Every structure is written in structure tokens, then in C-alpha cells.
Amino acid sequence: MSALGLLAVVFGLLILRQNVILTVAMATAFVHVAMAKKSAVEFLIQDMWFAVDREVLLSIPMFLLSGAVMTRGAIAARLIDIMTVLTKPIPGGLGLSCILSCAAFAAISGSSVVTMLAVGTIMYPALLKAGYDKSLALGAIASAGTLGIIIPPSIPLLLYGITTETSVPKLFLAGFPPCVRLVVAHLSRG
């Protein structure tokens, strides 16, 4: 079967609403067994085991769990209250507190989506109530929420380090200068 045929089969299974993970796993197994020379199912299982047998992968569900706990609990609200008190005397302080809250929450949770969800649900109504334009409030939350991609410890940095076998602590250290620049850039716009 050619690559185009395999792509057609995968696309057909996805159109038939099959499980995406199962479909991709089957396509990967097919490529591994059928197209590789001297390949066997044992090698496929061994390769899959080596891919997931890493202690660093345990941190990803823990980041997501901590983000969910912080979203449902009062941690996000307390973090926002602290940042609001710090920036209250500054003109536009609520927008600045939104950006600082997103940066701090991203540093705790490691996820941009969880950050936007936790901070956005509290800050969006507060920004609207304070008289901010709808598009400005959404823009502040969306742009500052994406800081979770680069602020260590972030899930994408972990996955990149695992995939490329790069040192995760070195990636986290390399992420600090850009994240500080991004936070400062957001604050200068906010």
C-alpha cells in the first residue's frame, strides 16, 4: 500500500467517526510493520514502551490536575486579588493585573488553556464591569493566556524536550529570558 492509500484509509476512518487515537496508532503500526525492513510486532511494542517509559511524562497529568484544582478552587481568585492590589494605583491597573495573573498562573499550571480558563472566567466580567471594551478585555486575556507556552514549566517545553531528547532543565532556563520579555511587552501594551 502506498502512502497515498494509507492516507486515504486514515481519512476514511476519520470520516466514519472512528477514534482518532486508535486510527493514528493503527496507521503507525502499519507503517512500522509493513514498510520497515526486518520489522516485527515485538519491535513496535518495544519502541512504544521506550517512548512512554519516562518519568518526565508524569508531570503532564499532574500539571493538568493542578490546573483543574486551581480553577475549581479559590487559588485563581486569590492570585487575581493579589495582582489587582499590586496594580491598583497604576492607571489601567486591572488590565495589568490580568496580564500578571495570567503569567503567574501559567508558571504554576504549565498550560495556556488552563490559564485562559481560570483567569479569564474571573477577569473577563471584572474587565467589562470596569469599563474595558469587549475586544480589549478578550484580547488581554487571550494574549496573556498564551504566555503558558513559554513560561517554565510548560507542557509544550516538556514535550519538546522529551521528543528531541533535549535537557528539560536547560529548556526551562532558556525559557526565562523570553518569557520575561513577553510579560514586559504585554505590560507595556496593557
C-alpha positions in Angstrom: 0.0 0.0 0.0 1.4 3.4 -0.9 1.5 6.4 1.3 -1.4 7.9 -0.5 -3.5 4.8 0.0 -2.7 4.8 3.7 -3.6 8.4 4.0 -6.9 7.6 2.2 -7.7 4.8 4.7 -6.9 7.1 7.7 -9.0 9.9 6.3 -11.9 7.4 5.6 -11.7 6.1 9.1 -11.8 9.6 10.5 -14.8 10.4 8.3 -16.6 7.3 9.7 -16.0 8.9 13.1 -13.6 6.3 14.4 -11.4 7.1 17.4 -8.6 9.4 16.3 -6.0 7.9 18.7 -6.8 4.3 17.6 -6.8 5.3 13.9 -3.4 7.0 14.2 -2.0 4.1 16.2 -3.1 1.6 13.6 -1.6 3.7 10.8 1.7 4.0 12.8 1.7 0.2 13.4 1.1 -0.4 9.7 3.9 1.8 8.7 6.2 0.3 11.3 5.5 -3.3 10.4 4.7 -3.2 6.7 7.1 -0.6 5.4 10.2 -1.1 7.6 12.7 -3.7 6.7 13.2 -6.6 9.2 10.4 -5.3 11.5 8.3 -7.3 13.8 5.4 -6.5 16.2 7.8 -7.0 19.1 9.9 -4.1 17.9 6.8 -1.9 17.6 5.8 -2.7 21.2 9.3 -2.1 22.4 9.5 1.2 20.6 6.2 2.3 22.1 7.3 1.2 25.6 10.5 3.2 25.3 8.6 6.3 24.1 6.3 6.3 27.2 8.8 5.0 29.8 9.9 8.4 31.0 9.5 9.9 34.4 9.1 13.4 32.9 5.8 12.4 31.3 4.3 12.0 34.8 4.5 15.8 35.2 2.0 16.5 32.4 -1.1 14.9 34.0 0.0 16.5 37.3 0.1 19.9 35.7 -3.4 19.4 34.3 -4.6 18.1 37.6 -3.2 21.1 39.5 -4.7 23.5 36.9 -8.1 21.9 37.3 -7.8 22.1 41.1 -6.8 25.7 41.0 -9.6 26.5 38.5 -12.3 25.0 40.7 -10.8 26.2 44.0 -10.1 29.7 45.2 -6.4 29.8 44.2 -7.1 31.6 40.9 -9.3 34.2 42.6 -6.7 34.8 45.3 -3.9 35.2 42.8 -6.0 37.7 40.8 -6.8 39.6 44.0 -3.1 39.8 44.9 -2.2 41.1 41.4 -5.1 43.6 41.5 -4.0 45.0 44.8 -0.4 45.4 43.5 -1.5 47.2 40.3 -4.5 49.2 41.6 -2.7 52.6 41.9 -1.4 52.4 38.3 -3.7 53.7 35.5 -5.1 50.6 33.7 -4.2 48.5 36.7 -7.0 45.9 36.1 -5.6 45.1 32.6 -2.1 44.9 34.1 -3.4 42.6 36.8 -4.9 40.4 34.2 -1.6 40.0 32.4 0.3 39.4 35.6 -2.3 36.9 36.8 -2.0 35.0 33.6 1.8 35.0 33.8 1.8 33.8 37.4 -1.0 31.2 36.8 0.9 29.9 33.7 4.0 29.4 35.8 2.0 27.3 38.2 -0.1 25.3 35.8 2.1 24.9 32.8 -0.8 25.2 30.4 -2.1 28.0 28.3 -5.6 26.6 28.0 -6.0 26.2 31.8 -4.6 29.6 32.3 -7.1 31.3 30.0 -9.9 29.3 31.5 -9.0 30.0 35.1 -8.1 33.7 34.8 -10.5 34.5 32.0 -13.6 33.4 33.8 -12.8 35.8 36.7 -11.1 38.6 34.8 -13.5 39.0 31.8 -16.5 40.0 33.8 -14.3 42.3 36.0 -12.8 44.0 33.0 -16.2 44.6 31.4 -17.5 45.9 34.7 -14.6 48.3 34.9 -15.5 49.7 31.5 -13.0 48.0 29.3 -14.1 47.4 25.7 -15.1 43.8 25.0 -12.4 43.3 22.4 -9.8 44.8 24.6 -10.8 42.5 27.5 -10.8 39.4 25.3 -7.5 40.4 23.7 -5.8 40.9 27.1 -6.9 37.5 28.3 -6.2 35.7 25.1 -2.7 37.2 24.5 -1.6 36.9 28.1 -3.1 33.4 28.4 -0.8 32.2 25.7 2.2 33.0 27.9 1.8 29.5 29.3 3.5 28.1 26.2 6.9 29.6 27.1 6.8 30.3 30.8 8.6 27.4 32.5 7.4 24.9 33.5 5.3 24.5 30.4 3.8 21.3 28.9 5.0 22.2 25.3 8.6 22.6 26.6 8.4 19.3 28.3 7.1 17.5 25.2 9.7 19.2 23.1 12.5 18.1 25.5 11.2 14.5 25.6 10.8 14.3 21.8 14.1 15.8 20.9 15.9 14.3 23.9 17.0 17.8 25.0 17.6 18.6 28.6 14.3 19.8 30.2 16.0 21.9 32.9 18.1 23.6 30.2 14.9 24.3 28.2 13.3 25.8 31.3 16.4 28.0 31.8 16.3 29.1 28.2 12.6 29.9 28.5 13.0 32.5 31.3 14.5 35.5 29.3 11.9 35.3 26.5 9.0 35.0 29.0 10.2 38.0 31.0 10.4 40.0 27.7 7.0 38.9 26.7 5.5 39.8 30.1 7.1 43.2 29.9 5.9 43.6 26.3 2.3 42.7 27.4 2.5 45.1 30.3 3.7 48.0 28.1 0.7 47.4 25.8 -1.7 46.7 28.6 
